[in-house]
């Protein structure tokens, strides 16, 4: 399992998302097996030394907030 995660990380420079795990990734067991062995996909990632992410987030991604006017509307770039 750890080898498949390392291989995915080397190819994509990130950990697999939950959607990708549910769809199936070559080398990794099915999502049902991951849930049975670890409980959650986050526990699997943490157990193998990877950072976990909040739902919908990617670690290291910078949040870019657009400028707004005094009424809270977005301003054009």
Secondary structure, 3 states (H helix, E strand, C coil): CHHHHHHHHHHHCCCCCHHHHHHCCCCCCCHHHHHHHHCCHHHHHHHCCCCCCCCCCCCCCCCCCCCECCCCCECCC
